[in-house]
Amino acid sequence: MIRNLRVATAGLVSLAAAASGVLLTPAQAVPFGNLTLTVSAAPGTTAQGPGEFDLGGDSTVDISIEQVDGGRAVTVPGPSLALSSAIQFPSYRDSATYYPRAALGLTPAFGQALSPESSDFKYGAVFRLDETSSGGTLDDGDNLFQRGLYGEGSQFKLQLDHRYPSCLVRGSAGRVGVRSQAEVTPNEWYRVTCSRIGFEVTVAVTPYGGGDTERTSTSGGTGTLTFDASLPASIGGKLGRSGSIAANASDQFNGAVAKVWIKRL
């Protein structure tokens, strides 16, 4: 577990794996700053350290890498010059007792930095799925991005269970989930965006680099989403309230992630 990598942000965050070094910097002076994460390690090496991370700006969000059973998050080539590197998460293993897992955690130092509250918002990821990605008791899904846990008051998540992207938003007024009709092809890059606008929750799936976008929407009330500042958001798997990888049903994402974002609208 690697902790205490920190970056300034408020309600809008963009995390993009690129080649010029892990760096989170404000992109524009707006009330909710826009940030970029880049990965400096050479392709195939373990992304860890504070030595391999260079973080700029004020310190308001902790970045951690959680690892279990020898799991590693490593850098690999990304899908384009704009996203020239990506973070590769551990491969699927058919085991009920020993399963390498890794996930990134984002924990605000204070306030509602990663809480959409009552605002319309969107979040999403650019990713590539491995050929095999689920089936065992320790890994029964593929979570790309999540904040909030099942059974708690607020949650938003993007998952890729059984090769179909889906979005879930739950707040003070209820829970709305929507599953795309587009099945992704393993080893191909995609861009998926979830959005909550008014009473409508939408998932949009597009092949990265161009192609038709498949959109599916569901309507329902979700209300206000608020979180304790200590509760981490997670990339590539499910983190418990303590910030550690969930012991059971960790929903390890098996594949590579080149970009993740959340933005208030």
ROPA-198198 format. One record per residue (C-alpha): residue number from 0; residue in three letters; y, x negated, z. Coordinates in steps of 0.001 Angstrom, whole numbers, always signed. Each point is the difference from the previous one (the first is absolute). Layout:
N
  num  residu       yy       xx       zz
  NUM     ALA        Y        X        Z
...
END
This chain:
265
  num  residu       yy       xx       zz
    0     MET       +0       +0       +0
    1     ILE    +3401    -1371    -1005
    2     ARG    +3096    +1561    +1544
    3     ASN    +3742     -420     +475
    4     LEU    +1023     -190    -3654
    5     ARG    +3145    +2117      -31
    6     VAL    +2412    +1512    -2490
    7     ALA    +3044    +2250       +5
    8     THR     -437    +3568    -1173
    9     ALA     +669    +3613     +841
   10     GLY    -1389    +3074    -1746
   11     LEU     -615    -1460    -3466
   12     VAL    -2485    -2803     -554
   13     SER    -1477    -1611    -3109
   14     LEU    -2830    -2515     +311
   15     ALA     -828    -1840    -3202
   16     ALA    -2412    -2930     -290
   17     ALA    +1479    -2608    -2362
   18     ALA     -302    -3727     -573
   19     SER    +3145    -1546    +1461
   20     GLY     -934      -13    +3701
   21     VAL     -362    +2702    +2640
   22     LEU    +3595    +1086     +402
   23     LEU    +1518    +3242    +1219
   24     THR    +3666     +268     -901
   25     PRO    +2415    +2921     -235
   26     ALA     +563     +869    -3652
   27     GLN    +3083    +2147     +506
   28     ALA    +2477     +911    +2724
   29     VAL     -912    +3628     +652
   30     PRO     -757    +1824    +3291
   31     PHE    -3742     -366     -636
   32     GLY     -543    -3526    -1288
   33     ASN    -2326     -856    -2888
   34     LEU    -2403    -2881     +632
   35     THR    -2464    -2094    -1993
   36     LEU    -3082    -1867    +1237
   37     THR    -1196    -2925    -2109
   38     VAL    -3032    -2223     +474
   39     SER     +344    -3778     -204
   40     ALA    -3622    -1110     +353
   41     ALA    -1843    -1132    -3123
   42     PRO    -2398    +2544    -1556
   43     GLY    -3290      +88    +1869
   44     THR    +1312    -1458    +3257
   45     THR     +306    +1852    +3283
   46     ALA    +3372    +1687     +512
   47     GLN     +783     -793    +3619
   48     GLY    +2267    -1959    +2089
   49     PRO    +3419      +47    +1018
   50     GLY      -84    -3218    -1956
   51     GLU     -684    +1870    -3227
   52     PHE    +2530    +2750     +671
   53     ASP    +3770     -326     -261
   54     LEU    +1768    +3101    +1295
   55     GLY    +3738     +538     -217
   56     GLY    +2376    +2562    +1459
   57     ASP     +273    +1569    +3440
   58     SER    -3141     +473    +2069
   59     THR     -930    +3679     +212
   60     VAL    -3549     +325    -1413
   61     ASP    -3050    -2054     +995
   62     ILE    -2438     -949    -2784
   63     SER    -3567     -788    +1065
   64     ILE    -3281     -805    -1725
   65     GLU    -3025    +1423    +1796
   66     GLN    -3438    -1477     -757
   67     VAL    -3502     +964    +1236
   68     ASP    -3446    -1520     -644
   69     GLY    +1420    -2793    -2130
   70     GLY    +2024    +2294    -2252
   71     ARG    +2888    -1631    -1859
   72     ALA    +3019    +1115    -1985
   73     VAL     +452    -2502    -2849
   74     THR    +2391     -333    -2899
   75     VAL    -1188     +600    -3566
   76     PRO    +1778     +421    -3352
   77     GLY    +1944    +3238     -305
   78     PRO     +291    +2418    -2937
   79     SER    +3176    -1332    -1650
   80     LEU    +2761    -2589      +27
   81     ALA    +2013    +2344    +2205
   82     LEU    -2916     +253    +2443
   83     SER    -1594    -3373     -589
   84     SER    -2106      -90    +3197
   85     ALA    -1856    +2545    +2070
   86     ILE    -1777     +191    +3346
   87     GLN    -3783     +239     -370
   88     PHE    -1759    +1754    +2873
   89     PRO    -3662     -631     +962
   90     SER    -2786    +1168    -2284
   91     TYR    -2313    +2846     +942
   92     ARG    -3125     -945    +1919
   93     ASP    -2927    +2327     +653
   94     SER     -389     -675    +3706
   95     ALA      +65    +2200    +3075
   96     THR     +681    -2843    +2446
   97     TYR    +1962    -2833    -1674
   98     TYR    +2757     +871    -2432
   99     PRO    +2883    -2368     -916
  100     ARG    +3259    +1921     +244
  101     ALA    +3701     -793     -274
  102     ALA    +3193    +2046      +41
  103     LEU    +3737     -568     +185
  104     GLY    +2013    +1670    +2760
  105     LEU    +3698     +905      +55
  106     THR    +1400     +824    +3442
  107     PRO    +3693     +883     +500
  108     ALA    +1580    -1844    +2898
  109     PHE    +1921    +3134     +981
  110     GLY    +1091    +3427    -1153
  111     GLN    -1263    +2018    -2953
  112     ALA      -30    -2729    -2655
  113     LEU    -3193    +1261    -1666
  114     SER     +395    +3680     +902
  115     PRO    +1080    +2334    -2835
  116     GLU    +1023    +2627    +2575
  117     SER    +1277    +3104    -1867
  118     SER    +1022    -1877    -3177
  119     ASP    -1663     +376    -3368
  120     PHE    -1810    -3272     -647
  121     LYS    -2426    -1807    -2276
  122     TYR    -2470    -2833     +461
  123     GLY    -2608    -1687    -2113
  124     ALA    -1763    -3107    -1235
  125     VAL     -988    -2097    -3016
  126     PHE    -3675     -855     +370
  127     ARG    -3324     -933    -1595
  128     LEU    -3262    +1373    +1406
  129     ASP    -3222    -2031     +243
  130     GLU    -3137    +1220    -1772
  131     THR    -1609     +973    +3329
  132     SER    +2238    +1318    +2731
  133     SER    -1705    +2345    +2478
  134     GLY    -3245    +1333    +1410
  135     GLY     -637    -1620    +3376
  136     THR     +675    +1299    +3505
  137     LEU    +2611    -2691     +714
  138     ASP    +1828     +627    -3280
  139     ASP      -75    +3630    -1075
  140     GLY    +3226      -13    -2038
  141     ASP    +2781    -2040    -1578
  142     ASN    +3372     +232    +1720
  143     LEU    +2850    -1517    -1986
  144     PHE    +2879     +901    +2335
  145     GLN     +167    +2005    +3211
  146     ARG    +2057     +722    +3077
  147     GLY    -1245    +2306    +2704
  148     LEU    -3546     +811    +1091
  149     TYR    -2230    +3036     -334
  150     GLY     +628    +2504    +2771
  151     GLU    +3518    -1238     +753
  152     GLY    +3185    +1917     -746
  153     SER    +1262    -1906    -3058
  154     GLN    -1736    -1848    -2804
  155     PHE     +465    -1004    -3615
  156     LYS    -2594    -1867    -2015
  157     LEU    -1091    -1009    -3493
  158     GLN    -3740     -438     -448
  159     LEU    -2402     -602    -2849
  160     ASP    -3248    +1548    +1136
  161     HIS    -2728     +140    -2655
  162     ARG    +2470    -1303    -2649
  163     TYR    +2373    +3010     +236
  164     PRO    +3476     -684    +1481
  165     SER    +1214    +2504    +2560
  166     CYS    +3016     +465    +2243
  167     LEU     +297    +1607    +3404
  168     VAL    +3161     +931    +1902
  169     ARG      -79    +1545    +3473
  170     GLY    +2986     +788    +2186
  171     SER    +1307    +2508    +2520
  172     ALA     -575    +3000    -2318
  173     GLY    -3470     -782    -1325
  174     ARG    -2210    -2106    -2244
  175     VAL      -74     -166    -3812
  176     GLY    -2468    -2089    -2003
  177     VAL     -246     -388    -3768
  178     ARG    -2682    -1768    -2069
  179     SER     +594    -1295    -3512
  180     GLN    -2162    +1229    -2856
  181     ALA      +88    -3522    -1483
  182     GLU    -2940    -2263     +809
  183     VAL    +1056    -3646      -48
  184     THR    -2045    -2614    -1853
  185     PRO    -1081    -2987    +2125
  186     ASN    +1624    -3346     -833
  187     GLU    +2952    +1715    -1717
  188     TRP    +3530      +21    +1443
  189     TYR    +1697    +3282     +924
  190     ARG    +3215    +1243    +1556
  191     VAL     -307    +2967    +2370
  192     THR    +2935    +1815    +1597
  193     CYS     -135    +2650    +2709
  194     SER    +3049    +2144     +710
  195     ARG    +1061    +2718    +2446
  196     ILE    +2927    +1948    -1460
  197     GLY     +764    +3215    +1804
  198     PHE    -3266    +1898     +351
  199     GLU    -1752    -1869    -2825
  200     VAL    -2283    -3027     +377
  201     THR     -840    -1785    -3270
  202     VAL    -2286    -2835    -1066
  203     ALA     +818    -1745    -3301
  204     VAL    -2405    -2507    -1587
  205     THR     +956    -2276    -2904
  206     PRO    -1846    -2951    -1582
  207     TYR    +2113    -3052     +828
  208     GLY    +1908    -1211    -3037
  209     GLY     +166    +3392    -1699
  210     GLY    -1950    +3124     -742
  211     ASP      -57    +3668     +867
  212     THR     +804    +1044    +3559
  213     GLU    -2256    +2555    +1671
  214     ARG    +1857    +2073    +2629
  215     THR    -1533    +2411    +2460
  216     SER    +2031    +1944    +2576
  217     THR     -690    +2242    +2973
  218     SER    +2525    +2059    +1952
  219     GLY     +208     +513    +3748
  220     GLY    +2164     -689    +3002
  221     THR     -220    -3431    +1621
  222     GLY    +3218     -166    +2040
  223     THR    +1282    -3081    +1806
  224     LEU    -1966    -3271     +143
  225     THR     +772    -2238    +2977
  226     PHE    -1949    -2921    +1474
  227     ASP     +113    -2209    +3038
  228     ALA    +1593    -3286    -1022
  229     SER    -3077    -1850    +1282
  230     LEU    -2363    +1786    -2413
  231     PRO     -649    -2230    -3051
  232     ALA     -178    +1044    -3613
  233     SER    -2966    -1585    -1772
  234     ILE     -741    -1370    -3465
  235     GLY    -3591     -446    -1159
  236     GLY    -1767    +1679    +2919
  237     LYS     +418    +2089    +3143
  238     LEU    +1593    -1456    +3132
  239     GLY     -308    +1547    +3431
  240     ARG    +2868     +595    +2393
  241     SER     -418    -3529    +1387
  242     GLY     +529    -1487    -3464
  243     SER    -3609    -1162     -360
  244     ILE    -2347    +1084    -2782
  245     ALA    -1801    +3207     +915
  246     ALA    -3452     -826    +1369
  247     ASN    -1694    +2846    -1853
  248     ALA     +867    +1599    -3348
  249     SER    +2584    -2686     -739
  250     ASP     +592    +1292    -3559
  251     GLN     +208    -3552    -1357
  252     PHE    +1614     -139    -3427
  253     ASN    -2207    -2054    -2333
  254     GLY    +2246    -1336    -2705
  255     ALA    +3406    -1578     -573
  256     VAL    +3459    +1341     +846
  257     ALA    +3065    -1331    -1823
  258     LYS    +2665    +2341    +1375
  259     VAL     +482    +2590    +2732
  260     TRP    +3148    +1974     +764
  261     ILE    +1521    +2852    +2021
  262     LYS    +3410    +1477     -757
  263     ARG    +2100    +2836    +1361
  264     LEU    +1450    +2157    -2773
END
